[in-house]
Amino acid sequence: MGQSDKRAAFAGLNENKIDALLSVSETPFYVIDKEIIRRNCEVLYKVAKNTGCKVLLAQKAFSGFDLYPLMSEYLDGTEASGLYEAMLGREEMPGKEVHVFSAAYRERDFTEITKCCDHIVFNSPAQLKKYGKTAKAAGCQIGLRINPECSVQDGGIYDPCSEGSRLGTTRENFNKLGCAEKEMLDGIHFHTLCEQNSDALEKTLEAVELKFGDILGNMQWVNFGGGHHITRPDYDVEKLEKCITDFSEKYGVTVYLEPGEACALNAGYLVTEVLDIVGSSGKTTLITDVSPACHMPDVLEMPYNPPIFGVTGDGCIKYRLGGPTCLAGDVTGEYTFREEVKTGDRLILGDMAIYSFCKNNTFNGMPLPDIYVIDEDGSLDRLTRFGYADFKARLGKLSK
Ligand SMILES: *Cc1c(COP(=O)(O)O)cnc(C)c1O
């Protein structure tokens, strides 16, 4: 999503890989870096091994299922935000756990959800009442997402604990549950973090214990959600491991983590070509064949400036980067380059495996970038290619 440091974003690149990226004939394209995916998963696996917790891939951040066989060597399964991601996890990580959380389930999806999920987490007492029995009868474990009402980030669109949040059940609302429903619960889920270190988790756990401590001992598992930036260079893994072991021992529960970002952090690039260079009022803009609005929506939503390979901030030539769409604000960011850029040059944007191709769109009729995977030796494999037919199929009736 954004806050990775610039050097870490390109730590996976070596000369072979760079040559390979520059030799692909058609831009733009995303590239998944297999070596970094493996490295991230190794870090997560170690946490699981040291603490006895289980780690799931949150697919909403990264659903590059061609990498699932590799990831399943290290992870315990996938987390889904609804039916489609649950189906994807079931299909592409066979034999592994599938967990789902949605703020509300549709009736017509629910039977299918019970067929492909091991854990189903509900957002509210009403959803638990409506679907709990069906889920149990189908052999699923069920949980309730709680809201510990403890904000450990500054209230932006990624803070599920902001006032009036629709996510999670507060203690006040939990108290309205009947005994039968409370007894049905196998576990508790919370998700309150975003790109955060383990000190934020520590603080959150204090709030969880304060508000819900009396019921935790009745649970089989507690899911700590995502937002743990575990694979970032400055992440305090030791503190995370202590949080997990202390908590699971105290309450006799299995702890689950479901990081998205941490699984694929810095494990992707988006390669673009400069199509034109324009200027007004002393500002020079490079028009690239990628659009932040279409191909890296978090650049505008977070917002943040993605790192560019070779651009370290110590240059003196100022450029703004913008997409080819007609949206005035379709701007990637402002950068200082050391060297002048020419039309036709290629730029490599970093940390583009997460919240990128699982979130892109064809606004303005923008083509979707192809997706490749790259190996340590620089060998590239194209996973998918998009064209006009994909654009048109989403917009209306094809056969008349
Ligand atoms: C977004 C989300 C995650 C993953 O979050 P990351 O910030 O990508 O680690 C996990 N669980 C739930 C319920 C989420 O909404």
The ligand as an ORCA input file, in Angstrom:
! r2SCAN-3c Opt
* xyz 0 1
  C      -7.134     -6.008      4.963
  C      -7.297     -7.146      5.854
  C      -6.218     -7.999      6.107
  C      -4.839     -7.797      5.519
  O      -4.320     -6.566      5.829
  P      -2.826     -6.149      5.412
  O      -2.753     -4.717      5.823
  O      -2.720     -6.309      3.943
  O      -1.900     -7.023      6.163
  C      -6.453     -9.070      6.946
  N      -7.662     -9.298      7.505
  C      -8.732     -8.510      7.287
  C     -10.015     -8.805      7.916
  C      -8.574     -7.410      6.444
  O      -9.627     -6.598      6.218
*
